[in-house]
């Protein structure tokens, strides 16, 4: 009697709906909460009923009984079944159900025990969170597009306006140098200094323009962009070797994808040259159907991601990948280098 009272107390006070059925999916019993949701005035009314005589829709009853059949035929529990349920008060809710087989003393399956919880509010919160994340992704994407457009404009102004102005100064200084050489050494030296300074400034501007927005991004394929970028980077970081491989068709890629791939490569190479202490870098670009993958692997110092937060460069790569609807993984450990794996969908909005 004490055990029955204890069991009854548990059934009525646990914050879940509980039921048990026989081998033919007929109800044998339930707790008060389940009876209320099923449209019954008390738990004893459940005895002998099936899902077709309760509050849920026929489609829902079909699904519940199919799950019952699987559990009793396999002898294995079914856990975390996400299901729709029409309850007696007319509400449509989402429930998370677990079903386990019941056995007699000989081990024969005689029925099943089920327990479920209403997760409707949790699902709504998840949907709101997903919507918020999607809105943030679209906002980040828009900000990055605006940033790229600003970079394009600045690069254009530097190249076409300031570049031409400096080239004109260099030409005038070269003319003065040619006229003054041999006749006015002081003027010739000053003109030569102007020629050298203007050339160094022009070289700096061209390098800056390439970093801001390489012109090849708009009219060359991503493979050519990568090869050009890697050659420029290696010229500045000659102590670091690299290898580059490409597989799959890279000829026709949206310019937005080319920009994302280029910026992630740029961030990765900057991190390696500044922080990694690497001697070799492997860059692999691969296309598979509607997906493109980029891997950047170095043999440098690595890091412990559990104790050290990601730097600005890695965070920037993450934001770019996610804004494009992609995924990014960072694999690293102290002394074992670092590997950045990026996967981007080629279907917009995926």
Secondary structure, DSSP 8 states (H G I E B T S, - for coil): -HHHHHHHHHHHHSSSEEEEEETTS-EEEE-HHHHHHHT-SSGGGGTT--GGGSSS-HHHHHHHHHHHHHHHHH---EEEEEEEEE-TTS-EEEEEEEEEEEE-TTS-EEEEEEEEEE-HHHHHHHHHHHHHHHHHHHHHHHHHHHHHHHHHHHHHHIIIIIHHHHHHHHHHHHHHHHHHTTT-HHHHHHHHHHHHHHHHHHHHHHHHHHHHH-THHHHS-HHHHHHHHHHHHHHH-TTSEEEEEEES--SS--HHHHHHHHHHHHHHHHHIIIII--SEEEEEEEEETTEEEEEEEE-S----TTTS---HHHHHHHHHHHHTT-EEEEEE-TTS-EEEEEEEESSTT-
